[in-house]
């Protein structure tokens, strides 16, 4: 008797939703990953689009001369 071919099942990974801080399943079955919902994903996209998230620019001193 042969055993059926079994595909390995990846463990379910639970992460914190970056939008609301709730739990979110980080797997292909969650189309909003790493977010928990479409709402959290859209709120994050809106924050990026309105430039609420930005990397601060560090300006060189005025006496800095480039090479």
PDB file of N, CA, C, O and CB in Angstrom:
ATOM      1  N   UNK A   1       0.845  -1.170   0.000  1.00  0.00           N
ATOM      2  CA  UNK A   1       0.000   0.000   0.000  1.00  0.00           C
ATOM      3  C   UNK A   1       0.896   1.240   0.000  1.00  0.00           C
ATOM      4  O   UNK A   1       1.755   1.378   0.870  1.00  0.00           O
ATOM      5  CB  UNK A   1      -0.964  -0.006   1.221  1.00  0.00           C
ATOM      6  N   UNK A   2       0.707   2.129  -0.953  1.00  0.00           N
ATOM      7  CA  UNK A   2       1.525   3.341  -1.013  1.00  0.00           C
ATOM      8  C   UNK A   2       0.777   4.503  -0.361  1.00  0.00           C
ATOM      9  O   UNK A   2      -0.452   4.565  -0.369  1.00  0.00           O
ATOM     10  CB  UNK A   2       1.894   3.685  -2.481  1.00  0.00           C
ATOM     11  N   UNK A   3       1.546   5.396   0.188  1.00  0.00           N
ATOM     12  CA  UNK A   3       0.955   6.573   0.828  1.00  0.00           C
ATOM     13  C   UNK A   3       0.759   7.663  -0.222  1.00  0.00           C
ATOM     14  O   UNK A   3       1.580   7.792  -1.130  1.00  0.00           O
ATOM     15  CB  UNK A   3       1.851   7.088   2.000  1.00  0.00           C
ATOM     16  N   UNK A   4      -0.307   8.445  -0.118  1.00  0.00           N
ATOM     17  CA  UNK A   4      -0.517   9.532  -1.080  1.00  0.00           C
ATOM     18  C   UNK A   4       0.562  10.605  -0.892  1.00  0.00           C
ATOM     19  O   UNK A   4       1.068  10.818   0.210  1.00  0.00           O
ATOM     20  CB  UNK A   4      -1.939  10.150  -0.913  1.00  0.00           C
ATOM     21  N   UNK A   5       0.892  11.264  -1.988  1.00  0.00           N
ATOM     22  CA  UNK A   5       1.854  12.369  -1.905  1.00  0.00           C
ATOM     23  C   UNK A   5       1.222  13.523  -1.149  1.00  0.00           C
ATOM     24  O   UNK A   5       0.181  14.046  -1.547  1.00  0.00           O
ATOM     25  CB  UNK A   5       2.311  12.826  -3.319  1.00  0.00           C
ATOM     26  N   UNK A   6       1.849  13.910  -0.074  1.00  0.00           N
ATOM     27  CA  UNK A   6       1.345  15.013   0.738  1.00  0.00           C
ATOM     28  C   UNK A   6       2.268  16.208   0.576  1.00  0.00           C
ATOM     29  O   UNK A   6       3.486  16.088   0.708  1.00  0.00           O
ATOM     30  CB  UNK A   6       1.230  14.605   2.231  1.00  0.00           C
ATOM     31  N   UNK A   7       1.684  17.352   0.292  1.00  0.00           N
ATOM     32  CA  UNK A   7       2.467  18.570   0.198  1.00  0.00           C
ATOM     33  C   UNK A   7       2.660  19.123   1.602  1.00  0.00           C
ATOM     34  O   UNK A   7       1.745  19.070   2.424  1.00  0.00           O
ATOM     35  CB  UNK A   7       1.781  19.614  -0.730  1.00  0.00           C
ATOM     36  N   UNK A   8       3.843  19.652   1.878  1.00  0.00           N
ATOM     37  CA  UNK A   8       4.060  20.226   3.211  1.00  0.00           C
ATOM     38  C   UNK A   8       3.175  21.458   3.386  1.00  0.00           C
ATOM     39  O   UNK A   8       3.010  22.257   2.464  1.00  0.00           O
ATOM     40  CB  UNK A   8       5.561  20.596   3.422  1.00  0.00           C
ATOM     41  N   UNK A   9       2.626  21.590   4.550  1.00  0.00           N
ATOM     42  CA  UNK A   9       1.755  22.721   4.867  1.00  0.00           C
ATOM     43  C   UNK A   9       2.571  23.726   5.668  1.00  0.00           C
ATOM     44  O   UNK A   9       3.142  23.399   6.708  1.00  0.00           O
ATOM     45  CB  UNK A   9       0.477  22.263   5.661  1.00  0.00           C
ATOM     46  N   UNK A  10       2.614  24.951   5.165  1.00  0.00           N
ATOM     47  CA  UNK A  10       3.343  25.999   5.874  1.00  0.00           C
ATOM     48  C   UNK A  10       2.573  26.375   7.133  1.00  0.00           C
ATOM     49  O   UNK A  10       1.344  26.432   7.115  1.00  0.00           O
ATOM     50  CB  UNK A  10       3.560  27.243   4.965  1.00  0.00           C
ATOM     51  N   UNK A  11       3.283  26.630   8.216  1.00  0.00           N
ATOM     52  CA  UNK A  11       2.596  27.030   9.445  1.00  0.00           C
ATOM     53  C   UNK A  11       1.924  28.396   9.252  1.00  0.00           C
ATOM     54  O   UNK A  11       2.427  29.251   8.523  1.00  0.00           O
ATOM     55  CB  UNK A  11       3.593  27.076  10.638  1.00  0.00           C
ATOM     56  N   UNK A  12       0.802  28.579   9.906  1.00  0.00           N
ATOM     57  CA  UNK A  12       0.097  29.853   9.841  1.00  0.00           C
ATOM     58  C   UNK A  12       0.866  30.869  10.666  1.00  0.00           C
ATOM     59  O   UNK A  12       1.168  30.643  11.838  1.00  0.00           O
ATOM     60  CB  UNK A  12      -1.372  29.719  10.347  1.00  0.00           C
ATOM     61  N   UNK A  13       1.173  31.973  10.042  1.00  0.00           N
ATOM     62  CA  UNK A  13       1.943  33.007  10.727  1.00  0.00           C
ATOM     63  C   UNK A  13       0.998  34.142  11.091  1.00  0.00           C
ATOM     64  O   UNK A  13       0.306  34.681  10.227  1.00  0.00           O
ATOM     65  CB  UNK A  13       3.126  33.521   9.841  1.00  0.00           C
ATOM     66  N   UNK A  14       0.968  34.501  12.349  1.00  0.00           N
ATOM     67  CA  UNK A  14       0.131  35.582  12.848  1.00  0.00           C
ATOM     68  C   UNK A  14       1.038  36.782  13.108  1.00  0.00           C
ATOM     69  O   UNK A  14       2.041  36.671  13.812  1.00  0.00           O
ATOM     70  CB  UNK A  14      -0.649  35.158  14.148  1.00  0.00           C
ATOM     71  N   UNK A  15       0.674  37.933  12.532  1.00  0.00           N
ATOM     72  CA  UNK A  15       1.455  39.155  12.720  1.00  0.00           C
ATOM     73  C   UNK A  15       0.534  40.262  13.224  1.00  0.00           C
ATOM     74  O   UNK A  15      -0.688  40.115  13.228  1.00  0.00           O
ATOM     75  CB  UNK A  15       2.158  39.581  11.396  1.00  0.00           C
ATOM     76  N   UNK A  16       1.124  41.349  13.640  1.00  0.00           N
ATOM     77  CA  UNK A  16       0.363  42.522  14.067  1.00  0.00           C
ATOM     78  C   UNK A  16       0.070  43.381  12.847  1.00  0.00           C
ATOM     79  O   UNK A  16       0.975  43.702  12.076  1.00  0.00           O
ATOM     80  CB  UNK A  16       1.135  43.337  15.150  1.00  0.00           C
ATOM     81  N   UNK A  17      -1.175  43.747  12.675  1.00  0.00           N
ATOM     82  CA  UNK A  17      -1.571  44.608  11.558  1.00  0.00           C
ATOM     83  C   UNK A  17      -0.927  45.983  11.756  1.00  0.00           C
ATOM     84  O   UNK A  17      -1.103  46.599  12.807  1.00  0.00           O
ATOM     85  CB  UNK A  17      -3.137  44.728  11.457  1.00  0.00           C
ATOM     86  N   UNK A  18      -0.178  46.472  10.753  1.00  0.00           N
ATOM     87  CA  UNK A  18       0.450  47.781  10.905  1.00  0.00           C
ATOM     88  C   UNK A  18      -0.555  48.931  10.916  1.00  0.00           C
ATOM     89  O   UNK A  18      -0.210  50.049  11.300  1.00  0.00           O
ATOM     90  CB  UNK A  18       1.445  47.995   9.797  1.00  0.00           C
ATOM     91  N   UNK A  19      -1.770  48.673  10.506  1.00  0.00           N
ATOM     92  CA  UNK A  19      -2.789  49.721  10.482  1.00  0.00           C
ATOM     93  C   UNK A  19      -3.474  49.928  11.811  1.00  0.00           C
ATOM     94  O   UNK A  19      -3.527  51.046  12.324  1.00  0.00           O
ATOM     95  CB  UNK A  19      -3.811  49.407   9.453  1.00  0.00           C
ATOM     96  N   UNK A  20      -4.005  48.843  12.374  1.00  0.00           N
ATOM     97  CA  UNK A  20      -4.808  48.978  13.596  1.00  0.00           C
ATOM     98  C   UNK A  20      -4.178  48.318  14.819  1.00  0.00           C
ATOM     99  O   UNK A  20      -4.636  48.530  15.941  1.00  0.00           O
ATOM    100  CB  UNK A  20      -6.171  48.389  13.370  1.00  0.00           C
ATOM    101  N   UNK A  21      -3.133  47.523  14.612  1.00  0.00           N
ATOM    102  CA  UNK A  21      -2.494  46.851  15.731  1.00  0.00           C
ATOM    103  C   UNK A  21      -3.153  45.540  16.100  1.00  0.00           C
ATOM    104  O   UNK A  21      -2.714  44.876  17.040  1.00  0.00           O
ATOM    105  CB  UNK A  21      -2.485  47.745  16.914  1.00  0.00           C
ATOM    106  N   UNK A  22      -4.198  45.148  15.384  1.00  0.00           N
ATOM    107  CA  UNK A  22      -4.879  43.878  15.643  1.00  0.00           C
ATOM    108  C   UNK A  22      -4.094  42.714  15.062  1.00  0.00           C
ATOM    109  O   UNK A  22      -2.984  42.895  14.560  1.00  0.00           O
ATOM    110  CB  UNK A  22      -6.296  43.898  15.061  1.00  0.00           C
ATOM    111  N   UNK A  23      -4.662  41.538  15.130  1.00  0.00           N
ATOM    112  CA  UNK A  23      -3.977  40.370  14.587  1.00  0.00           C
ATOM    113  C   UNK A  23      -4.312  40.210  13.109  1.00  0.00           C
ATOM    114  O   UNK A  23      -5.403  40.557  12.659  1.00  0.00           O
ATOM    115  CB  UNK A  23      -4.362  39.098  15.369  1.00  0.00           C
ATOM    116  N   UNK A  24      -3.355  39.681  12.375  1.00  0.00           N
ATOM    117  CA  UNK A  24      -3.522  39.474  10.949  1.00  0.00           C
ATOM    118  C   UNK A  24      -2.817  38.180  10.565  1.00  0.00           C
ATOM    119  O   UNK A  24      -1.722  37.893  11.050  1.00  0.00           O
ATOM    120  CB  UNK A  24      -2.968  40.679  10.136  1.00  0.00           C
ATOM    121  N   UNK A  25      -3.441  37.410   9.703  1.00  0.00           N
ATOM    122  CA  UNK A  25      -2.843  36.171   9.213  1.00  0.00           C
ATOM    123  C   UNK A  25      -1.951  36.534   8.036  1.00  0.00           C
ATOM    124  O   UNK A  25      -2.414  37.117   7.055  1.00  0.00           O
ATOM    125  CB  UNK A  25      -3.940  35.116   8.799  1.00  0.00           C
ATOM    126  N   UNK A  26      -0.678  36.192   8.133  1.00  0.00           N
ATOM    127  CA  UNK A  26       0.263  36.467   7.055  1.00  0.00           C
ATOM    128  C   UNK A  26       0.399  35.209   6.219  1.00  0.00           C
ATOM    129  O   UNK A  26       1.289  34.386   6.437  1.00  0.00           O
ATOM    130  CB  UNK A  26       1.647  36.931   7.605  1.00  0.00           C
ATOM    131  N   UNK A  27      -0.504  35.080   5.258  1.00  0.00           N
ATOM    132  CA  UNK A  27      -0.528  33.912   4.379  1.00  0.00           C
ATOM    133  C   UNK A  27      -1.162  34.321   3.062  1.00  0.00           C
ATOM    134  O   UNK A  27      -1.805  35.366   2.967  1.00  0.00           O
ATOM    135  CB  UNK A  27      -1.303  32.720   5.028  1.00  0.00           C
ATOM    136  N   UNK A  28      -0.975  33.484   2.047  1.00  0.00           N
ATOM    137  CA  UNK A  28      -1.543  33.765   0.732  1.00  0.00           C
ATOM    138  C   UNK A  28      -3.060  33.863   0.774  1.00  0.00           C
ATOM    139  O   UNK A  28      -3.666  34.496  -0.090  1.00  0.00           O
ATOM    140  CB  UNK A  28      -1.127  32.694  -0.253  1.00  0.00           C
ATOM    141  N   UNK A  29      -3.668  33.251   1.759  1.00  0.00           N
ATOM    142  CA  UNK A  29      -5.126  33.303   1.872  1.00  0.00           C
ATOM    143  C   UNK A  29      -5.633  34.684   2.297  1.00  0.00           C
ATOM    144  O   UNK A  29      -6.813  34.986   2.116  1.00  0.00           O
ATOM    145  CB  UNK A  29      -5.602  32.258   2.865  1.00  0.00           C
ATOM    146  N   UNK A  30      -4.762  35.524   2.858  1.00  0.00           N
ATOM    147  CA  UNK A  30      -5.136  36.876   3.263  1.00  0.00           C
ATOM    148  C   UNK A  30      -4.671  37.838   2.176  1.00  0.00           C
ATOM    149  O   UNK A  30      -3.490  38.181   2.116  1.00  0.00           O
ATOM    150  CB  UNK A  30      -4.517  37.251   4.656  1.00  0.00           C
ATOM    151  N   UNK A  31      -5.573  38.267   1.334  1.00  0.00           N
ATOM    152  CA  UNK A  31      -5.181  39.109   0.204  1.00  0.00           C
ATOM    153  C   UNK A  31      -4.780  40.519   0.620  1.00  0.00           C
ATOM    154  O   UNK A  31      -4.292  41.282  -0.214  1.00  0.00           O
ATOM    155  CB  UNK A  31      -6.307  39.185  -0.788  1.00  0.00           C
ATOM    156  N   UNK A  32      -4.969  40.884   1.877  1.00  0.00           N
ATOM    157  CA  UNK A  32      -4.599  42.209   2.360  1.00  0.00           C
ATOM    158  C   UNK A  32      -3.300  42.195   3.172  1.00  0.00           C
ATOM    159  O   UNK A  32      -2.902  43.223   3.719  1.00  0.00           O
ATOM    160  CB  UNK A  32      -5.723  42.779   3.202  1.00  0.00           C
ATOM    161  N   UNK A  33      -2.642  41.040   3.252  1.00  0.00           N
ATOM    162  CA  UNK A  33      -1.467  40.918   4.111  1.00  0.00           C
ATOM    163  C   UNK A  33      -0.445  41.992   3.825  1.00  0.00           C
ATOM    164  O   UNK A  33      -0.258  42.308   2.650  1.00  0.00           O
ATOM    165  CB  UNK A  33      -0.835  39.561   3.945  1.00  0.00           C
ATOM    166  N   UNK A  34       0.212  42.564   4.761  1.00  0.00           N
ATOM    167  CA  UNK A  34       0.238  42.231   6.178  1.00  0.00           C
ATOM    168  C   UNK A  34      -0.899  42.868   6.968  1.00  0.00           C
ATOM    169  O   UNK A  34      -0.947  42.759   8.193  1.00  0.00           O
ATOM    170  CB  UNK A  34       1.546  42.650   6.766  1.00  0.00           C
ATOM    171  N   UNK A  35      -1.811  43.529   6.266  1.00  0.00           N
ATOM    172  CA  UNK A  35      -2.937  44.167   6.948  1.00  0.00           C
ATOM    173  C   UNK A  35      -4.031  43.149   7.232  1.00  0.00           C
ATOM    174  O   UNK A  35      -4.070  42.077   6.628  1.00  0.00           O
ATOM    175  CB  UNK A  35      -3.495  45.329   6.106  1.00  0.00           C
ATOM    176  N   UNK A  36      -4.915  43.493   8.154  1.00  0.00           N
ATOM    177  CA  UNK A  36      -5.985  42.566   8.514  1.00  0.00           C
ATOM    178  C   UNK A  36      -7.210  42.731   7.627  1.00  0.00           C
ATOM    179  O   UNK A  36      -8.038  41.825   7.539  1.00  0.00           O
ATOM    180  CB  UNK A  36      -6.376  42.760   9.962  1.00  0.00           C
ATOM    181  N   UNK A  37      -7.334  43.887   6.966  1.00  0.00           N
ATOM    182  CA  UNK A  37      -8.538  44.142   6.170  1.00  0.00           C
ATOM    183  C   UNK A  37      -8.237  45.140   5.062  1.00  0.00           C
ATOM    184  O   UNK A  37      -7.180  45.770   5.033  1.00  0.00           O
ATOM    185  CB  UNK A  37      -9.684  44.664   7.062  1.00  0.00           C
ATOM    186  N   UNK A  38      -9.193  45.264   4.155  1.00  0.00           N
ATOM    187  CA  UNK A  38      -9.048  46.245   3.079  1.00  0.00           C
ATOM    188  C   UNK A  38      -9.014  47.660   3.655  1.00  0.00           C
ATOM    189  O   UNK A  38      -8.293  48.521   3.150  1.00  0.00           O
ATOM    190  CB  UNK A  38     -10.200  46.107   2.056  1.00  0.00           C
ATOM    191  N   UNK A  39      -9.784  47.896   4.699  1.00  0.00           N
ATOM    192  CA  UNK A  39      -9.826  49.224   5.319  1.00  0.00           C
ATOM    193  C   UNK A  39      -8.440  49.648   5.801  1.00  0.00           C
ATOM    194  O   UNK A  39      -8.000  50.762   5.516  1.00  0.00           O
ATOM    195  CB  UNK A  39     -10.819  49.236   6.492  1.00  0.00           C
ATOM    196  N   UNK A  40      -7.753  48.775   6.526  1.00  0.00           N
ATOM    197  CA  UNK A  40      -6.414  49.104   7.027  1.00  0.00           C
ATOM    198  C   UNK A  40      -5.436  49.323   5.876  1.00  0.00           C
ATOM    199  O   UNK A  40      -4.591  50.216   5.932  1.00  0.00           O
ATOM    200  CB  UNK A  40      -5.898  47.988   7.950  1.00  0.00           C
ATOM    201  N   UNK A  41      -5.555  48.510   4.841  1.00  0.00           N
ATOM    202  CA  UNK A  41      -4.671  48.650   3.682  1.00  0.00           C
ATOM    203  C   UNK A  41      -4.903  49.993   2.988  1.00  0.00           C
ATOM    204  O   UNK A  41      -3.943  50.669   2.617  1.00  0.00           O
ATOM    205  CB  UNK A  41      -4.894  47.490   2.689  1.00  0.00           C
ATOM    206  N   UNK A  42      -6.165  50.385   2.809  1.00  0.00           N
ATOM    207  CA  UNK A  42      -6.492  51.642   2.142  1.00  0.00           C
ATOM    208  C   UNK A  42      -6.088  52.857   2.987  1.00  0.00           C
ATOM    209  O   UNK A  42      -5.636  53.867   2.446  1.00  0.00           O
ATOM    210  CB  UNK A  42      -7.987  51.695   1.834  1.00  0.00           C
ATOM    211  N   UNK A  43      -6.249  52.760   4.301  1.00  0.00           N
ATOM    212  CA  UNK A  43      -5.826  53.862   5.170  1.00  0.00           C
ATOM    213  C   UNK A  43      -4.322  54.073   5.082  1.00  0.00           C
ATOM    214  O   UNK A  43      -3.853  55.211   5.064  1.00  0.00           O
ATOM    215  CB  UNK A  43      -6.237  53.591   6.626  1.00  0.00           C
ATOM    216  N   UNK A  44      -3.565  52.986   5.027  1.00  0.00           N
ATOM    217  CA  UNK A  44      -2.114  53.089   4.903  1.00  0.00           C
ATOM    218  C   UNK A  44      -1.728  53.696   3.554  1.00  0.00           C
ATOM    219  O   UNK A  44      -0.846  54.553   3.485  1.00  0.00           O
ATOM    220  CB  UNK A  44      -1.462  51.706   5.070  1.00  0.00           C
ATOM    221  N   UNK A  45      -2.383  53.256   2.494  1.00  0.00           N
ATOM    222  CA  UNK A  45      -2.108  53.810   1.169  1.00  0.00           C
ATOM    223  C   UNK A  45      -2.420  55.303   1.139  1.00  0.00           C
ATOM    224  O   UNK A  45      -1.664  56.086   0.564  1.00  0.00           O
ATOM    225  CB  UNK A  45      -2.927  53.071   0.092  1.00  0.00           C
ATOM    226  N   UNK A  46      -3.524  55.697   1.753  1.00  0.00           N
ATOM    227  CA  UNK A  46      -3.889  57.109   1.811  1.00  0.00           C
ATOM    228  C   UNK A  46      -2.870  57.938   2.576  1.00  0.00           C
ATOM    229  O   UNK A  46      -2.587  59.076   2.202  1.00  0.00           O
ATOM    230  CB  UNK A  46      -5.249  57.266   2.444  1.00  0.00           C
ATOM    231  N   UNK A  47      -2.319  57.377   3.643  1.00  0.00           N
ATOM    232  CA  UNK A  47      -1.300  58.088   4.417  1.00  0.00           C
ATOM    233  C   UNK A  47      -0.039  58.301   3.578  1.00  0.00           C
ATOM    234  O   UNK A  47       0.569  59.370   3.625  1.00  0.00           O
ATOM    235  CB  UNK A  47      -0.959  57.309   5.708  1.00  0.00           C
ATOM    236  N   UNK A  48       0.348  57.283   2.813  1.00  0.00           N
ATOM    237  CA  UNK A  48       1.511  57.441   1.924  1.00  0.00           C
ATOM    238  C   UNK A  48       1.223  58.475   0.850  1.00  0.00           C
ATOM    239  O   UNK A  48       2.072  59.316   0.554  1.00  0.00           O
ATOM    240  CB  UNK A  48       1.891  56.095   1.274  1.00  0.00           C
ATOM    241  N   UNK A  49       0.029  58.423   0.261  1.00  0.00           N
ATOM    242  CA  UNK A  49      -0.315  59.333  -0.823  1.00  0.00           C
ATOM    243  C   UNK A  49      -0.367  60.782  -0.353  1.00  0.00           C
ATOM    244  O   UNK A  49      -0.033  61.691  -1.113  1.00  0.00           O
ATOM    245  CB  UNK A  49      -1.647  58.938  -1.431  1.00  0.00           C
ATOM    246  N   UNK A  50      -0.783  61.008   0.890  1.00  0.00           N
ATOM    247  CA  UNK A  50      -0.848  62.370   1.410  1.00  0.00           C
ATOM    248  C   UNK A  50       0.449  62.783   2.107  1.00  0.00           C
ATOM    249  O   UNK A  50       0.506  63.813   2.778  1.00  0.00           O
ATOM    250  CB  UNK A  50      -2.015  62.501   2.375  1.00  0.00           C
ATOM    251  N   UNK A  51       1.480  61.969   1.937  1.00  0.00           N
ATOM    252  CA  UNK A  51       2.828  62.226   2.457  1.00  0.00           C
ATOM    253  C   UNK A  51       2.880  62.356   3.974  1.00  0.00           C
ATOM    254  O   UNK A  51       3.681  63.121   4.512  1.00  0.00           O
ATOM    255  CB  UNK A  51       3.379  63.478   1.838  1.00  0.00           C
ATOM    256  N   UNK A  52       2.011  61.595   4.671  1.00  0.00           N
ATOM    257  CA  UNK A  52       2.096  61.558   6.129  1.00  0.00           C
ATOM    258  C   UNK A  52       3.310  60.756   6.571  1.00  0.00           C
ATOM    259  O   UNK A  52       3.847  60.979   7.656  1.00  0.00           O
ATOM    260  CB  UNK A  52       0.817  60.960   6.731  1.00  0.00           C
ATOM    261  N   UNK A  53       3.742  59.821   5.726  1.00  0.00           N
ATOM    262  CA  UNK A  53       4.951  59.061   5.997  1.00  0.00           C
ATOM    263  C   UNK A  53       6.049  59.657   5.139  1.00  0.00           C
ATOM    264  O   UNK A  53       5.906  59.742   3.919  1.00  0.00           O
ATOM    265  CB  UNK A  53       4.758  57.530   5.708  1.00  0.00           C
ATOM    266  N   UNK A  54       7.128  60.065   5.752  1.00  0.00           N
ATOM    267  CA  UNK A  54       8.222  60.645   4.994  1.00  0.00           C
ATOM    268  C   UNK A  54       9.533  60.353   5.712  1.00  0.00           C
ATOM    269  O   UNK A  54       9.578  60.240   6.937  1.00  0.00           O
ATOM    270  CB  UNK A  54       8.021  62.168   4.804  1.00  0.00           C
ATOM    271  N   UNK A  55      10.572  60.237   4.944  1.00  0.00           N
ATOM    272  CA  UNK A  55      11.902  60.071   5.504  1.00  0.00           C
ATOM    273  C   UNK A  55      12.466  61.474   5.679  1.00  0.00           C
ATOM    274  O   UNK A  55      12.535  62.237   4.716  1.00  0.00           O
ATOM    275  CB  UNK A  55      12.827  59.169   4.586  1.00  0.00           C
ATOM    276  N   UNK A  56      12.870  61.823   6.901  1.00  0.00           N
ATOM    277  CA  UNK A  56      13.366  63.183   7.110  1.00  0.00           C
ATOM    278  C   UNK A  56      14.658  63.412   6.328  1.00  0.00           C
ATOM    279  O   UNK A  56      15.547  62.560   6.311  1.00  0.00           O
ATOM    280  CB  UNK A  56      13.597  63.448   8.608  1.00  0.00           C
ATOM    281  N   UNK A  57      14.747  64.555   5.694  1.00  0.00           N
ATOM    282  CA  UNK A  57      15.941  64.909   4.930  1.00  0.00           C
ATOM    283  C   UNK A  57      16.957  65.553   5.858  1.00  0.00           C
ATOM    284  O   UNK A  57      16.620  66.416   6.668  1.00  0.00           O
ATOM    285  CB  UNK A  57      15.592  65.860   3.755  1.00  0.00           C
ATOM    286  N   UNK A  58      18.173  65.130   5.731  1.00  0.00           N
ATOM    287  CA  UNK A  58      19.256  65.732   6.501  1.00  0.00           C
ATOM    288  C   UNK A  58      20.043  66.589   5.522  1.00  0.00           C
ATOM    289  O   UNK A  58      20.694  66.083   4.608  1.00  0.00           O
ATOM    290  CB  UNK A  58      20.175  64.640   7.202  1.00  0.00           C
ATOM    291  N   UNK A  59      19.967  67.879   5.731  1.00  0.00           N
ATOM    292  CA  UNK A  59      20.672  68.784   4.835  1.00  0.00           C
ATOM    293  C   UNK A  59      22.096  68.980   5.325  1.00  0.00           C
ATOM    294  O   UNK A  59      22.333  69.101   6.527  1.00  0.00           O
ATOM    295  CB  UNK A  59      19.942  70.136   4.731  1.00  0.00           C
ATOM    296  N   UNK A  60      23.043  69.012   4.396  1.00  0.00           N
ATOM    297  CA  UNK A  60      24.438  69.226   4.805  1.00  0.00           C
ATOM    298  C   UNK A  60      24.619  70.645   5.328  1.00  0.00           C
ATOM    299  O   UNK A  60      23.838  71.536   4.994  1.00  0.00           O
ATOM    300  CB  UNK A  60      25.406  68.961   3.623  1.00  0.00           C
ATOM    301  N   UNK A  61      25.642  70.859   6.143  1.00  0.00           N
ATOM    302  CA  UNK A  61      25.898  72.213   6.643  1.00  0.00           C
ATOM    303  C   UNK A  61      26.181  73.154   5.472  1.00  0.00           C
ATOM    304  O   UNK A  61      26.588  72.717   4.395  1.00  0.00           O
ATOM    305  CB  UNK A  61      27.090  72.216   7.643  1.00  0.00           C
ATOM    306  N   UNK A  62      25.962  74.431   5.693  1.00  0.00           N
ATOM    307  CA  UNK A  62      26.150  75.417   4.625  1.00  0.00           C
ATOM    308  C   UNK A  62      27.588  75.496   4.155  1.00  0.00           C
ATOM    309  O   UNK A  62      27.844  75.829   2.998  1.00  0.00           O
ATOM    310  CB  UNK A  62      25.699  76.777   5.090  1.00  0.00           C
ATOM    311  N   UNK A  63      28.531  75.196   5.034  1.00  0.00           N
ATOM    312  CA  UNK A  63      29.945  75.281   4.641  1.00  0.00           C
ATOM    313  C   UNK A  63      30.465  73.992   4.017  1.00  0.00           C
ATOM    314  O   UNK A  63      31.666  73.865   3.776  1.00  0.00           O
ATOM    315  CB  UNK A  63      30.793  75.632   5.842  1.00  0.00           C
ATOM    316  N   UNK A  64      29.588  73.044   3.756  1.00  0.00           N
ATOM    317  CA  UNK A  64      29.978  71.772   3.139  1.00  0.00           C
ATOM    318  C   UNK A  64      30.202  71.975   1.643  1.00  0.00           C
ATOM    319  O   UNK A  64      29.332  72.482   0.935  1.00  0.00           O
ATOM    320  CB  UNK A  64      28.896  70.679   3.386  1.00  0.00           C
ATOM    321  N   UNK A  65      31.358  71.578   1.183  1.00  0.00           N
ATOM    322  CA  UNK A  65      31.668  71.675  -0.235  1.00  0.00           C
ATOM    323  C   UNK A  65      31.766  70.280  -0.824  1.00  0.00           C
ATOM    324  O   UNK A  65      32.592  69.484  -0.380  1.00  0.00           O
ATOM    325  CB  UNK A  65      32.977  72.457  -0.465  1.00  0.00           C
ATOM    326  N   UNK A  66      30.942  69.968  -1.813  1.00  0.00           N
ATOM    327  CA  UNK A  66      31.017  68.625  -2.420  1.00  0.00           C
ATOM    328  C   UNK A  66      32.337  68.472  -3.182  1.00  0.00           C
ATOM    329  O   UNK A  66      32.927  69.452  -3.639  1.00  0.00           O
ATOM    330  CB  UNK A  66      29.804  68.379  -3.378  1.00  0.00           C
ATOM    331  N   UNK A  67      32.772  67.251  -3.303  1.00  0.00           N
ATOM    332  CA  UNK A  67      34.046  66.970  -4.004  1.00  0.00           C
ATOM    333  C   UNK A  67      33.983  67.316  -5.449  1.00  0.00           C
ATOM    334  O   UNK A  67      34.966  67.140  -6.169  1.00  0.00           O
ATOM    335  CB  UNK A  67      34.427  65.526  -3.868  1.00  0.00           C
TER     336      UNK A  67
END
